């Protein structure tokens, strides 16, 4: 029984270590998308203001 638990534990440890790294990368990408959207909104509002 113990021989079966070691590989299972190692796989669980590896998975628990890699998932947060993948989520961090995804959140960084989302942050960049949000930042880009904010920049576009600012540029558009400045254009509209200049045309007034």
SULDAPE-V453914 format. One record per helix or strand. SS is the DSSP state (helix for helix, strand for strand). FROM is the first residue (numbers start at 1). TO is the last residue. Records with the same first field share a line. If there is no record, write none. Layout:
# SULDAPE-V453914
SS=FROM-TO, FROM-TO
This chain:
# SULDAPE-V453914
helix=2-51
